[in-house]
Amino acid sequence: MSAEEFLKSIRDSASKISRKIRLMEVCGTHTVSIFRAGIRQLLPKNIELVSGPGCPVCVTSDDFLDKAIEYSKNPNIIIATFGDMLRVPGSKSTLRESTGDIRAIYSPLDSIRIAQENPSKTVIFLAVGFETTAPTAAATILEANRLKLENLKFLSAQKLVPPALKILLSDPAAQIDGLLLPGHVAVVTGVKAFEFLQIPSVVAGFKPDEILRAIDWLLSRIAENRSEVGNCYESVVHRDGNPQAQKILDSVYEVADSNWRGLGLIPKSGLKIRQEFERFDVEKIIPIQIPESRPNPNCRCGEVLRGSIIPTDCKLFGKICKPEHATGPCMASVEGTCSAWFRYGGSHFEF
Ligand code: SF4
């Protein structure tokens, strides 16, 4: 079906539902695609799209940033990180403002080259991400182990999406009627990791017509009152996921509790480096103490990540908080919801 045909079908389904429907996407790439294509404005008035905790940089807690900034003050340490993390504010500053040696990289494997080129320094890779990127970080640890590269360490805050969704949906205030599930995460986990969900939920691709197809799928189930978990990204996502990536993950990491911005400490929602590889865990090898982290009380990223507010409900949005000088991670990250609202606008976007 074409995008126009999906839209017609969406309007048909929406006309059969007499109440307001809230659909949540839980992937930053979906958020950006939805805004860029203007999908929100194309939907019937009773269908609202809200963004959830789908941006890994955004859900990373302040204490992780504060630790990274503290490590960066050590002249014998080089921090290797994806560029987005540089602009994210910790309690007092950003990595970009640090006077330390900070290198923006495109792949965790780049940190191996930096460590080899700087044998007298300790290189710390900031391993932040979901199931999507965690296998590459795990492969980097395996490669560092093979190379006996002892000066490469990892500050790790890898997170698992399904436990966060369980917590999010357990809050009756969330009022979510359907979920657009993250395609990239599902490539690794498979659809089966989401089959516990009790509301219509579907794995979606990233092109506008793929997103419209997934919304159409959700609305048809909602109209028929059918809770079902499905897959509209069959070309790359399978029920069992990617067993090889799962095996690499499992060989390096074990499941652990993890602290999420906006959702708090969630049991079994993160990954920690197994004891066998703990010499790569910087917190084990070079422990540091930092003062208790103090998130900016005016930043409402936590509520944005839960879908309880939209970015324009934050009084700093577009005034003090802009992408080039972000107050919170949802504006600092290119996949953040506040950033998407700022760059592409929303149906309620007004100053
Ligand atoms: Fe935080 Fe800025 Fe978003 Fe407000 S607009 S919630 S300050 S990131």
Residues whose N, C-alpha, C, O or C-beta is under 5 A from the ligand:
A	BS01	SF4	N298 C299 R300 C301 P311 C314 L316 F317 C321 T327 G328 P329 C330 M331 C338
